[in-house]
């Protein structure tokens, strides 16, 4: 029995795997485009005869960014040079088993000469429409002080972006990626938020609310969840717009064996002067307007349920404190660098920008 052909699932058209093929000198950005446009979430690096040289997955790109590579560097700088592959005639059952054992989502399929002849994806040989068991917690209890006077009457999550409330757009981005179990943490003007979203029935989801009698912070509100989930939980600030694939985030979290993962953004700071490096009173080196590169918190997290016990009851507790405590407790914590569109809608200028950029970034799939 051959692996299911691509056209049997709507996301994969006939021979769409060919869109993943790319040469070794193409850029990492080109590889990311291949991952996204093909639907396979992988770039397959081949030579001029289409023989397999390596692969680059979403996780490989993230690790490359953490190691200092840029999106314009050649894809062969971060590719896996000995990726797992299978014969084109391998059965779907065996491919599923290998994916589960090796924590793979894609396997290149080769003919007898090492030429790429197909590509198996977990969603092709499984159920791509299966609802995910992972819960999503959206933090929507903030006062929105920097958005006044707009938030005097309307809570920030209900301010319009692209003709819909901000939180509506966030929720739909998760629903499109097969998430269906939601908590929304509310405080300021909570009735307006609950009236708008209700129980989630209109999205075929289940929405419950975490009622903060006082502000508990981005981590403290998690203690209001009375039952424990069976899988890692995504926590996200309710004022973010992003094109992050949350399935990729969960896969990265699992592959890294992490207990808590924080999404981070690159932030560059240019010193506007020549920086003088000295030894005593001697000049060693002068660097003109150096740029310092940092990773900053992007407000999206994945947390394993057993770490909820680190969060104190009925106390303001933010995610920075939570990660500090997890690190002190010796828990595995990792970062997930974001290269996709991301915007924190914290000020009126940000809201205007979000509304202006929405159609370009969120209406084309």
N, C-alpha and C positions, 0 to 999 in steps of 0.2 A: 504494500500500500504506500503510495507516494505521499509526500507532504501536501497539504491542501494548497491548491493554486491561489494566487493572490486575489483573483477576482471574486472569490467566494465570501469575502468580507468587504463591506462598502468602503472602508478606509483604505484598502489596498486594491488598486486597479491592476489589470493584467500587465505583467512585466514591470510593475512599478518599482520592483527591487533594483532595476537597472539605474534608477535615479540616485541610488546610494553610492555608485561607483565614482571614484575620484583618484587623481594622480597624486604621487607622494609630495610633489612640490607645491600643490595648491595650499591656500591659507587655511588656518583653523576656522576662520570665519566662513570660508567656502564649505568646509566640512559641516559646520553647524547648519548652514542653509540646506545641505543635503539631508541631514538628520530630520529637519523640520518639514521640508517640502515633500519628502518621500513618504513620511508617516512611519518609517521604520526606526527612527531614533538612533540611527547608526550611520557612519560613513565607512564604506569598504574601500580600502586603498589597494589599487591594482597597478600593474605595469602596463606597457603598451599592448600586451597580448591578453590583458584582463586576468592575469594570474594574480592570486592573492598575495599581497605584501603585508597587510595588517588591517586593523580596524580601529575606529575611534568612536566610542560611545559618549553619551552625555557625561557620564562620570569621569571619563578620561579628559574631557574638556575642562571640567571643574578642577580636577587635580592639576592640570597644566597651568591654569590661571593661578592657583595657589603656589606653584613652583616658579612663578615669575614669567611665564610665557605670555605673549600678547596675541590678540585675535588675528594679527597680520603675519604671525610666524608660520612657517611651513608645517603642514599637518603631520609630516613624518617625525617631527620633534616630539610629538606626544602619542604617536600611534602604538598600539600593541603589536609587536613584531611576530609574535607566535600565538595568534588567536585560535581558539578552539573552532574547528570546522567539521563538517560531516559530508559524506557522499550524497550526491543528489538523490539517490534512491533510498535513503534512510526513511523509515516509516515515521508517521506522525507520533505514534506511541513512544518510540525510542527517542525522538527529538524532545518530546515533552519531559521524559524522564531525565535526559541530559540537562535540560534547562533548569529543572527543579534541583538537581544534584549540584550543579555548578553555579547556581544563581545567575543564570543567563536569561536575557530576553530575546536575543537574536543569535542565530548560528549561520554563518556563510555555508552554502552548499556548493561543492566542487565536483567537476567531472573528473575523469581518470587522469587528466593532464594537469590538474591543479588550477584550472580555469574556473572562475566564479560562474556558476550556472543557475543560481537561485539564492534565496535568502529566507530562512525560516524565522518567523516572529511569534512570540508567545500568543499574541492576539489572533494570529492566523490559524493556529492549531488548537486554540482554546476558545474561551467565550469573551470576546472583546467588550460586550455590553453588560457584563456582570457588575453589579453594584459593589462598591468597596465597603469593607467593614470598618475602616478607619473613621473615627469621629473628627469633626472639624469644629474648633472653638473660635468664634469671631468676637474680638474685643470691641464693643460698641458703646461703652459707658462713659467716654470722655466728655468733658465740658465744651470742647471746641473753642477755647478762649481766643485763640489767634484768628478765628474766623468770624468773630463778632464784627458787625451786628447781625450777620446772617444766621448765627446760631442762637440768637436771643429767643426766637420762636420755633426754630426747627433744629432738631439734633443733627450733628454733623453727618451721621450715616445716611440721613434722608436728604441731604443736599444733592441737587441734580448734577449729574455728569453724563453727557451723551443722552439726554432726555429721560434718564432713569436715575433714581437715587443711587448714590455711591455704593451703599451696601448691597443693593439689588444687583448691581453689576458684579460685585465680588462673589455673591452667592451663586449667580449663574455661571461664573467661570468654574466653580467647583462642581456644579451640577453637570456641566458639559463633560467633565472628566470623571463622571460616574461616582461622585460622592453623594451621599444621601442622608447622613446622620449629622445634624448640626446642633450646637449650642451657641446662643448669642448672649454675651455678657452685657447687661444693661444697667444704667444708673440714671444719668441725666435724661429727662423727658422719655423715660422708658415706655410709657403707655403708647406714645406715638409709634415707636419702633415695633412694639408687639402688635399693635393694631394693623400695621402695614404688612408684616410678614406672617402673622398668625401661626398656625401649626406647620406651615410649609407645604400644605396639601396642593397648592397651585403649581408647585414645582415637582410634585410627586416625591417629596422628601419629608423628613421628620425634623421639626425645629422645636427645641426646648430652650428655656431661658434661665440664665444665672442672674438672680436678682441681687444686686449689690446695695445693701442698705447704707453702706459707706464705701468710698473708693478703696478697692483692694489691690489695684495694680494689675499688670499684665500676667503675673503668675498667681497672685493671691486669689483671684477669682476662680481658679481651677479647683480650689478646695471646696467650692460650693457644689461640685459634682458629687452626688451621693453614691453612685455606683461606679465600679471600676471597669474601664474598657478592656477589651481583649487584644487590642492591637495599638501600635503607636498612634498618637493623637497629633494632628496639625493644629497649631495655635497661630492666629494671624491678627494683627492690628486691623481694625475695621475702617481704616482711612488710607488703605494702600490700593493702588492700581498696578498690576503686574501681569506679564505674559509668562510667568514661570509655570512649567508643567509640574503639577504637584505629584503626579505619579513618579516622575523622575526624581523628585525630592525624596519620596518614600523609598524608592529603590536605592538611592545613594545612602540614605540612613541605614537601611538594612545591610547593604553590601559592606559598609564600613564597620558594622558591628557596634554602632553607636547607641548610647542610651539617651542622648539629647543632642539635637542638631540645630544650629543657628544659621539662618541665611544671612549672608554678608554681601555688602556692596563695596567695590573699590572706590576709594576717595583719594584724590591727588591734591596735595597742597604745595604750592610754589612759594618759596621764600623770595620776597621781592628785592633782595639785596645779594651782594656777593658774600658768601659765607667763608670766613677765614678759619682754617684749622691750624691750631698752634700747639707748640710744645714748649712750655715755659713762656718765654718772651720771643721765641723763634717762630716765624711763619713756615708751616710745612706745606700748605696747599690753599689755594683760593678757588672756590667753586662759585661761578656766577649763577645766581637765581636757581639753586637746585630744587628739584621736585621730589617731595617725600610721598611715598605711596602707603596708604593704610587700607585696612578692611574695616568697615563700620557695620553695626547692627542694622539689618534690613527689616526687622519686625515680623519675621515669619520663622516658626520653630516646629520641630518634631520632637515629641517627648514620649518616652516609654512609660506605660502606666505605673510601673513600680517606683518611679521617681516622684510621683505625686506625694509620697510620704515625706519628702523633704520640705514641702510647702507648709508653713505654719497656718493654723486656723485663725480666721477672723482678724487678719493683720495685713496691712499694706505690704505687698511683696512684689517687686518687679522682676523681670526676666534676668536682668543683670545679676541681681542677688541670687536668683535661683541657679544660674550657671556657675557663679562663684562657689555656691554650696555644693553643687554636683562635683565640681573639680576637687574641692577639699575632701569630699567623700570618696575620691578615687574612681568616679564613674567616667566612662568613656564619653567624651564630648567632642563633637566635630563641627566644622563649618562647611556650608554649602555656598560657594561663590555664585552670585547671580550676574549673568551677562545680558539677560533679557531686559525688556522694558520694565521699569519700576519707577513709581512716583509716590511720594508721601504727600498726601493732600492735607497739609497742615495750616497753610495760610491762604488768603484770598488769591494771591498770585498763583499759587499751586492749583487752586480750584479752577481758575481761568485757563491755566495751561492744560489741565486734565480734560476739560471740556473741549478745548481746541484740538488736542491730539487724539481724542477718543476714537473718532471715526477711522483714522489712519491705522491705529494700533489694535483695535478690538472689533472691527466689523468685517474682517477678512479671514475669519477662522482662527 
